[in-house]
Amino acid sequence: MTRRTGPPQPRDHAQQICREVADRLATLAADRAVEFDTIDVPTPSRLAELGEHFGLDAGALGLLGVAVTAGLDARFGALFAGLDPVRHRSRVRVDTAYALTGLSLFDPADRALIHPEGVLARAGLVELHDQAEPFPDQVVGVPERVISFLLGSDAIDRSLLPMVVPSVLLDVPEAVAVARALLAGEWLVWMRDQGGSASSTAATGLAALGAGAIVVDLRRLPPDRGLRDVLPAVIREAGMAGAGAVIGPIEPERDRAALRELETRPIRPLVLFSGASWDPDLSSAIPVLIDAPRLDPSMRRPLWDRLVADLEIGEADAAAEEMSHLRLPPDRAPVVAAIAARLAVVDDEAVSMKHVRHAALAHGAGRLDELAQRIVPEATIDDLVLPEPLLQEIRSLPDRYRTRHVVRDVWGLGRRQRGITCLFAGPSGTGKTLAAEVVANQLGVDLFIIDLSQIVDKYIGETEKNLERVFTEAEGVNGVLLFDEADALFGKRSEVKSSHDRHANVEVAYLLQRMERYDGVAVLTTNLRNNIDDAFTRRLDVVCAFPEPRAEERLTLWQCHLPSAVPQTDDIDLPALAEQLDVSGGTIRNITLTAAHAAAITGMPIDQEMLLEAARREYVKLGRLFTPTSR
């Protein structure tokens, strides 16, 4: 066999290789008296594809053609066992493979072809077994995935199926940067991810070069596995598809060993993405560094226009506009659409915005399960009994969030602050938490009440770590964060008199900086406005003061919490209760619930005396004196 080097070989050359391998095997079979009706080797066109995609020369293609035969027919195993007088192994030995291919183990270039650092092994096309033996006595195997490809199968490696995600194309400048880097001959790109756009950006760059992308999400691996466990299989799969490999998110500490092995250039272009910046100490390889774009609604809108049209949702423009404001990685959008379609089947109705919203909010919601209580909001602006100026402020919050990218990115104002941070201050029971639920409902997202018991820690530095975890996980969730009783975290900085004071001040300073980087809606509530640090207040977008309700507002609250559907006597005088009991809406709710339970126990409707007795008990809870004038 004539050995050729240089550019990938044409398909007619692969046919010549297959004929020569078949002739040599036929001669060998005749010499060993092994009967074959025909000697078949892999389809020349498939072998030629591997040669083109992996840059294999004639010698490498010949070795692969010989090595694959043991996996095609058991009679080849008997043939090769007869050539192994000591161990009778049914796989082809290295020296036999070289002899059948017409190559020489004394030629360094030939010998390097099948060496562990050679092109075939690095591409994952062959495996060397019994490596404790001298090199000529080792045996050559071919992974079953390669055999199935050569036989015509395009099914992806089963071990990779759980990790492979669909690639979605984005029209962003960073994709052009990826394409230019690869076109210039660079083989390694490191993308710092922002909001989950890296894999789609990389896939778009590869598509611009006419190549596909095998995108692998390492978050789908078990916790004890990482890049090293999948890299060879991904590179091989990308080569067989003529594609590039896109893998991430990389965790530098976990994947350090695999990154060090990148000193040897892989066969296919490789794009790695991570939330971390590239560290030169990770590897001697020098990647092209590209920051993935942080997508704003205008960038996400074309994707949702296509998906909403495919789902045939009514009022498509409004649906696409709403979905474009959700922080969803682009490659998750097709999954959301598929889940929405299945939800509609279960409901036995056409796909609607309800199904799409439900599917979208389910994405990533579990990430905050240990740190927050998730509430599906039902309250509307009509449920709030507040002064009109305050209601108007709350109504404007969703629009302020939806237009932030215009003010920040288009007009260039307030670029440092990514999201919207609000402070709801006022006495207990005045509707602060309810207002946060209303904001979440208006935005069409869930409300996450952060569990401060899981955040605050007595050990130095732990509270900051826990808060960083909250914000990091929240970046991948569509919801409103609610920090109830936030003065426990955002209290005023004090004069440093001890190490405890110094640490407390550092804690507040960290929070001030981290809140500015959060790209979502965060609501802080406090009963004591004056306890919030002044520097923090300056960084707030909106401050809402919730007053104690006046008599006319208390009457509305009594009517809301004691509707006509509840069994009640005619002697109840709600105007008198509203006038005489100076309490908040939360207390009114508690009074009506206590009276309702008393009525249910006795089997009687609620009467005025039950309400007054319930009010007396609430006053005791509040530490207030319940006098006859209160009645």
CORBEL-V364779 format. One record per backbone hydrogen bond with DSSP energy under -0.5 kcal/mol. CO is the residue of the C=O (numbers start at 1). NH is the residue of the N-H. Records with the same first field share a line. If there is no record, write none. Layout:
BEGIN
CO->NH / NH
END
This chain:
BEGIN
4->58 / 59
10->13 / 14
11->15
12->16
13->17
14->18
15->19
16->20
17->21
18->22
19->23
20->24
21->25
22->26
23->27
24->28
25->29
26->30
27->31
28->32
29->34
30->33
33->35
38->40
43->46 / 47
44->48
45->49
46->50
47->51
48->52
49->53
50->54
51->55 / 56
56->9
57->61
58->62
59->63
60->64
61->65
62->66
63->67
64->68
66->69 / 70
67->70
68->71
69->72 / 73
73->76 / 77
74->78
75->79
76->80
77->81
78->82
79->83
80->83
81->84
83->85
84->88
92->140
93->97
94->98
95->99
96->100
97->101
98->102 / 103
99->102
104->107
106->108
107->111
108->112
109->113
110->113
111->114
113->120
115->118 / 121
118->122
119->123
120->125 / 126
121->124
127->141
129->139
130->133
134->137 / 138
135->138
136->95
138->94
139->129 / 141
141->127
143->146 / 147
144->148
145->149
146->150
147->151
148->153
149->152
150->43
157->160 / 161
160->163 / 164
163->217
165->215
170->172
172->175 / 176
173->176 / 177
174->178
175->179
176->180
177->181
178->182
179->183
180->184
181->186
182->185
187->270
188->288
189->191 / 272
190->192 / 290
191->193 / 274
192->292
197->201
198->202
199->203
200->170 / 204
201->205
202->206
203->207
204->208
205->209
206->209 / 211
207->210
212->244
213->215
214->216 / 246
215->165
216->218 / 248
217->220
218->221
222->225
226->229 / 230
227->230 / 231
230->234
231->235
232->236
233->237
234->238
235->239
236->240
237->241
238->242 / 243
239->242
244->214
245->271
246->216
247->273
248->218
250->252
251->255
253->256
255->259
256->260
257->261
259->262
260->263
261->264
263->265
269->245
270->189 / 272
271->247
272->191
273->249 / 250
274->193
278->280
279->282
280->283
285->287
287->289
288->190 / 290
290->192 / 292
293->295
296->299 / 300
297->301
298->302
300->304
301->305
302->306
303->307
304->308
305->309
306->310
307->311
308->312 / 313
309->312
315->319
316->320
317->321
318->322
319->323
320->324
321->325
322->325
323->326
326->328
329->332 / 333
330->333 / 334
332->336
333->337
334->338
335->339
336->340
337->341
338->342
339->343
340->344
341->345
342->346
343->347
344->348 / 349
345->348
352->356
353->357
354->358
355->359
356->360
357->361
358->362
359->363
360->363
362->365
364->367
365->368
366->369
368->371 / 372
371->451
372->374
373->449
375->377 / 447
380->383
381->384
384->386
387->391
388->392
389->393
390->394
391->395
392->396
393->397
394->397 / 398
395->399
396->400
397->401
398->402
399->403
401->404
403->406 / 407
404->408
405->409 / 410
406->410 / 411
407->413
414->417
416->418
420->522
421->541 / 542
422->524
423->425 / 544
424->526
425->546
427->430
429->585 / 586
431->435
432->436
433->437
434->438
435->439
436->440
437->441
438->442
439->443
440->444 / 445
441->444
446->480
447->375 / 449
448->450 / 482
449->373
450->452
451->454
452->455 / 456
459->462 / 463
461->465
462->466
463->467
464->468
465->469
466->470
467->471
468->472
469->473
470->474
471->475
472->476
473->476
474->477
477->479
478->446
479->481 / 521
480->448
481->483 / 523
482->450 / 484
483->486 / 525
485->488
486->489 / 490
490->533
495->497
498->502
499->503
500->504
501->505
502->506
503->507
504->508
505->509
506->510
507->511
508->512
509->513
510->514
511->515
512->516
513->517
514->517 / 518
515->518
516->418
518->419 / 520
520->420 / 522
521->481
522->422
523->483
524->424
525->486
526->426
527->529
528->531
529->532
531->492
533->537
534->538
535->539
536->539
537->540
542->423
543->545
544->425 / 546
545->547
546->427
550->554
551->555
552->556
553->557
554->558
555->559
556->560
557->561
558->562
563->566
567->606
569->572
572->574
573->577
574->578
575->579
576->580
577->581
580->582
581->583
584->588
585->589
586->590
587->591
588->592
589->593
590->594
591->595
592->596
593->597
594->598
595->599
596->600
597->601
598->602
599->603 / 604
606->569
607->611
608->612
609->613
610->614
611->615
612->616
613->617
614->618
615->619
616->620
617->621
618->622
619->623 / 624
620->623
624->626
625->627
627->630 / 631
628->631
END
